[in-house]
Amino acid sequence: MWKPLVFILTSFTVHMSEAYRILLISQTLSKSHAILAEGLIKHLTDAGHEITYIQTIPPEKPLPRVTVVDISGILPRRDDFFHTKSIFEKRLNSLNLMTGFMPDILQRSRLIIEHPNIQKLIADNNQHFDVVISEFMFNTIHAGFAGLYNCPLIWFSPSNLNWMVFDLIDEATNPAYSVDAVSSSTLPLTFRERVAELGLHIIKRIVVMLWTTIVDNAVYEKNFAPLIRERRNIAPSFESLAYNGSLVLSNSHPSMSGAVRAPQNFISIGGFHIDRNVKPLTEDLQKLMDDAKHGVIYFSLGSNLKSKHLPNEIKRDLLSMFGKLKQTVVWKFEEDLPERPTNVHTVPWAPQQSILAHNNCILFITHGGLLSITETIHFGVPIIGIPAFYDQYANVQRAVNMGYAKKVDLSYAMTQDLEFAIQDMLADSKYTTRAKELSEIYHDRTVPPEKELVHWVEHVIKTRGAPHLRSPAFIMPWYQKFYLDLAFVALVLIFILKKTLLITIGIKKTIGKQKKT
Ligand SMILES: *[C@@H]1O[C@H](CO)[C@@H](O)[C@H](O)[C@H]1NC(C)=O
């Protein structure tokens, strides 16, 4: 009788002693970023940890072991910006986005930290955390939390590989062989592309430098530094905190992003947000997909871009084009769509992972967001990408280069292009073969990404910041890396040698002269 009781008691205490307190900060007003943050939360709370979650889009229902600090409303929603109509009118490249969002971006650090709920949190002197995990969206202000709670800092990078992430823990990668997060160039780079990457790198480096040294530093000095002094008498400089991250958790994997030169505290966990147990489809979708003899084409433009806002003539053209296909089309369409051909089914909200997991799903038409790309590789489905903004062009171009995708431009001529692309992809099995191949690479890991995530977060806490993982290249001053000190010594030596040589020659000459006389 007592044995199970002891077991329960010991497992309870073991459990308790391993429960850590984690502060998680997600700052981007976008559904896909919230999905990633909730993925982190799920695995960390399942492992028994407690999370305080700072978020602009709070979870729909309360999550166990999670305290939400709601900072929604700090930035205006930019739905107008993401409106399908505005995308048709002006194709939004990353430059439009930069200029469009610059005012928000420059204010974001200050707006977040000065939010009353954050001010309340940081003013509470009894609050403590074992680790801070901050989403890295190109500002480093949240390093201030690690300074305040005197605990290690982990960066979570939601974007594709980019030099700014490596800059936090190692050397920024060389633009000659690594492209920017939003660049659609692929390796090996041509001369022109290499110059363009270098230019982009230099401009962004200047922006980041100004941001960190001026904007974030001021926010830190005003909000964090006084509180840190209250707790520990002295406050470290902002720079020493911002570049003191223990680890980067990166939402990437070589099967999707290609290989990378990375230090040991760079951990790829791409795919961690995908549930191992695929949720069952609704009854009618299940039946529809089971019965699709010729397969299902799934069409979704993601959560920002709404299909219902497509221009009317395009909706009409798409419907008649889909109607000609033998395949069943499942289209994520946010309202009722009248006059649909019998093989076209719309769903206001799509259980995307469950649809992609179905054996009959043969093709995915997508906007090419990073989460959709990850899910398509996870389930091994080829894609047609219709990128609309930001990293989507780059994501789709990478998929095309990797051989499991075709790209179609978002334009008034897109129906025709899409029809050709669908025909090509259905006629040639190489796209599916390639998707399955990459899926195999993606799944063939020593441990699944969610286990990796939990392991490394706990490792950082247990080893007080994992100093043994830090890159030696990061710690070393740049002049030593380039042997400028050696160059200096060599110059001095040459100078001395020259001088002594001249002197000896001078002495010899005078001796010679003396002998002659
Ligand atoms: C940097 O991180 C380590 C490990 O987390 C910590 O011991 C150290 O105090 C931190 N340095 C600063 C300046 O906060």
The ligand as a Gaussian input file, in Angstrom:
#p B3LYP/6-31G(d) Opt

LIG

0 1
 C       26.452000      37.247000     -18.563000
 O       25.863000      35.971000     -18.401000
 C       26.464000      35.170000     -17.415000
 C       25.763000      33.839000     -17.452000
 O       24.394000      33.943000     -17.541000
 C       26.352000      35.858000     -16.051000
 O       27.000000      35.074000     -15.083000
 C       26.969000      37.240000     -16.127000
 O       26.769000      37.920000     -14.926000
 C       26.348000      38.022000     -17.265000
 N       27.013000      39.302000     -17.442000
 C       26.396000      40.463000     -17.279000
 C       27.186000      41.686000     -17.549000
 O       25.262000      40.519000     -16.891000

